[in-house]
Amino acid sequence: MHILLTGGTGLIGQQLCRHWLDRGHQLSVWSRRPEQVGRLCGAGVRGVAALEELDNEPVDAVINLAGAPIADRPWTTSRRAVLWGSRIALTEQLLAWLERRSQRPAVLISGSAVGWYGDGGERELTEASRPVKEDFASQLCIAWEETASRAEALGMRVVLVRTGLVLASEGGFLSRLRLPFKLGLGGPLGEGRQWMPWIHIHDEIALIDFLLQHDDASGPYNACAPEPVRNREFAKRLGRTLHRPALLPVPALLLKAGLGELSTLLLGGQRARPVRALAAGFTFRFNDVQSALDELSRRL
């Protein structure tokens, strides 16, 4: 199978490339820095600077994960434009290329996030739920999904992966927490009652592969473990895993003052459950956060 990835040099993309290389698939990554793709994704992965380089080659599946990091810096006007362009504008470019092709891939798996629902409070959120509160992150995910869904009109199967916080030792949000927690400066954010939908990187990769292989899979899927955890409990368990106290809360007012609207990502949350993945027969290897942290602990 020839698989084209956008965002292939990111945390999830790199792991997908290694997973599919081991299974003998042909992989291409659309990247602004194609010369780095082989080093980051694997020696057998081809980097392309322009989609037109693939015009004469059959492509069986597209995995669309590209997007600038949403939590790296405050959402200024210029940063919002970057976040929007790296997701919606890039997906529109991808769709325009797909529309011009005589041979189209069978499936488009497109990234999204549980932030699609907004701050859900205590509500249990499934794929049948509607957005609870539309902040910028929610609006961004909604527009991203709506854009990707236009591929259905091209005769393609479209899958939307609403990912939670990815637990991995190589990167992601755990890498940002490692130093303050190891210094004994970790703790809950605000009151710590907000729900954290999370997923181990192993299950994220396995679920995307599962959705690729199952021809009847389409529409949104919550990519998060069956047992979400409150922020306070997560901080306590991460501190225990790193053998450090986790008693210093970060005041909500401080986060709001320093980060502006971006603080809603940290102080809000989603009690999301992967109802459709479970109903389709997918089995999570890591259901509870302690088992995930235990597996990652030797590399943290």
N, C-alpha and C positions, 0 to 999 in steps of 0.2 A: 504494500500500500504506500502511495506517495502522499505524505502529509505536509501541508504548508502551515507554519506557525507564524503569528505575529506576537511580539512580546516573548519570543523564544529565549532571550538572554536573561530574563527575570528569574526569580526563585522557582516558580512553578514551571515555567517554560524549560529551564535547564533540566529539571528532574524528569519532565515528560520526554525530552529528547533522549536522555540516558535510558529511560524505560523502553522507549520504542526502538532505539538502536539495538538494544539487546534482543529484541524480537524480530529483527531483520527488516524493519520498515525503512523506506527512503524518506529522508527528512530535508525540508528546505525552510529556512528562517528569513523572513523579510525584516531587514534591519538597517538602521542608519549607519551602522558600522559593521558591514558584512565581513570585513577582514578579521574581526574578533570572534565570529560565530563558532568557528572550529575549535578554538581554545576554550570557549565558555560552555559550549553545548556538546562537544564531542568531535573527534577528528572526521567522522563520517557525515557530519551535518554540513549542508551547503548554505552559505549566506548569500542573499541576493539584495542588491540595493534598490532594485525596481522590479515590480511584479511582471513587467513585460519580458523579463529574462526567462519567464516560465511559459510564455505564450504558446510555444510549440510542444509543451510537455503535458501529459495527462496528470491531473491532480485529483486524488480521491477524497480528501477531507481537508477542511480548513479549521484551525484552532486559533481563535482571535482573542488574545490575552493582553494586547498592547495597551498601555496606559501609564502616564506619569504617576508616581507615588502620591496618594491623596493626603497622607498625614505627615509629610515631610516638613511643611511650612505653612504659615497662616494663609487663608484664602483671600488674598488681595485680589483686586480686579485682574491684574496681569496673571496671577497664579490660576484663577478660575478659567481664564482663556486657555492656558496651557493644559489644564486638566480636561477641559471640554474638547479641545482640538486633538489631544492624544488618544481620545476614545471615540467620540462621535465623528469628527472629521476624518480620522484614519479609517474607521469602519465604512464611511461613505466612499472613500477611495477604493477600498477592498470590494465593495458592492459594484462600483462602476466597472472594475476590472472583471469581475465575475459575469456581469451582464454582457460584456463584449465577447466572452469565450463561447466557442461553439460546443466544447465539452466542458460541463460544469461538475464540480465535486458533488458527491451525494449528500454531504452533511457539512454544516457550519456549527461548530461549538463555540459559543461566544461568552466571554467573561462578564461577570456582573458581581454584585456583592449583596450581603444581607442588609446593607444600608439602604437597599431599594425600599424597605418597609418604613424607613425613618425610625425615630425613637418609639419603640413599641411598648415601653413601660412593662407592665405585668402580663400583657396579652400573650398568649401562645400563638406564634406565627407559623403558618404552613404556606405552601405554595398557592393555596386557594385564598389566602388573605389579601386584602388590599393595603396600599400604603397607609400608615397610621398618621404620620406627620411628615409633610414634604419639606425637608430642609435642602440645602444645596447638594449634599451627598445623595439624597434620595432622588432629586431631580436629575442628577447626573446619571445615575443607574437606570432610571426610567427611560431617559432619552437614548442611552446606549442600547438597552434591550429593544426599544422600538425600532431603532435603526437596523440592528442585526436581524430583526424579525422580517424585514423586507426581503430577505433572501428566500423566504417561502414562495414569493411570487415568481422566483426564478426556478422553481421546482426542487429546491433543496430542503432537506430536513434541518430544522434549526433547534438547537439545544442551548438554553441559557443557564449558566452555572453561577448561582448566587453564593459566593464563597464567604465563609466567616473568617475569623482571625486564624491564620495558618501557623501552626506550631512546627518550627523547624530549627535545627541547630546551625544551619548554614546562613541564615538571614531572616528577614521578616521582623515582626515586632519583638520577638524574644531577644534578638540581638541588641535591640535598644534598651531592653530592661536588664540585661545581664550585668552591666557595670554598676548601676545604682543599687541593685539588689545585692551584689557581691560586696559592696561597700557598706551594707547594712542600712541603706537609705531607701529601701523599697517599701511599698505599702499601697493601700487602696487609693483609688482616685475619687475625690469627693467623699460621699457617704459610703461608696462601695456597694450599693444595692443594685446597680445596673447589671443586666444580664450580658454575658459575654458568649456569643456563639463562636465556637472554635472548631478546628479540624487539624488533625495530625497530617503532615505533608504526605505520608504514605497513603492515607485514605483519600486525600485530594487527588493524587495521581491515579490511584486505583479507580476512583469514581469517574474521572474523566475518561479513562480507558474503557470502563464499563459502558458509559453512555455512547462512546464511539462505536462499540461493537454491537450494541442493541439497536436494531433498525426501527424498533417501535418507540424509542425514546425521543421525545420532542417537548418543547416548551421549557418552563422554569423548573430547576431542581435546587433545593437548598443544600449546599455543600458545607454541612456542619455536623458535628457529632450529635448523636441522639440525646446526650445529657449536657445541656448548656450549664454554665456555672456563673454565679454572681462574681463581680469584680473583687469583692472583699475576700471571698473564698479562694479565688485564683491567686491573689497576692499571697495569702497564707501558704498555699500549697507550693508556689514557686519558691518562697523563702525557705520552706522546709526542704525542698529538693536541693537548694543551693547551700543548705546548712547556715542560713542567715536569718535574722529577725526580719519581719515585714510589718512593722508597727507604725511607720510614719506616713500618715495620710497626706495626700496633696490636696489642699483646700480647693473647692470648686471655684471660689472667687479668684484665686490665683490663676487657675487654668483659663478662666474666661477673660481675665485681664491680659494674659500673655498671648493667647491663641485666638481670641475672638470666636467666630462661629465654628472654627475647627474644633473647639472644645466640646461641641455637641457629639462628636465621634467618641470622645472619651467618657463623657458624663452620661450619655444615653446608651441604649443597647437594644438588643432584640432577643427575645426568648423564642428563637427559631428552632424548628425541628425538621429533619429531613424526611418528611412523610412520603414523598413520591419515590425517593431513592430506596427506602425500605420496602415500599409496596412493590417495586420493580424487582426485588430480590437481592439488592446490594447488601453486603455484609461489612460493617465497619470493624476494622481490627482494633481500633481504640475508641471505646464508647465513653469512658470517663476520663477526666482531665489528669488524674493522678497517674493512670497507666501510661498516658502520653508523655507526661513529664518524666516519669521513671525511665522510659525508653530513651528519651533524649538526654538524660542527665549526664551520661558519661562524655557527651560532646559539648555540653554547655560551659 
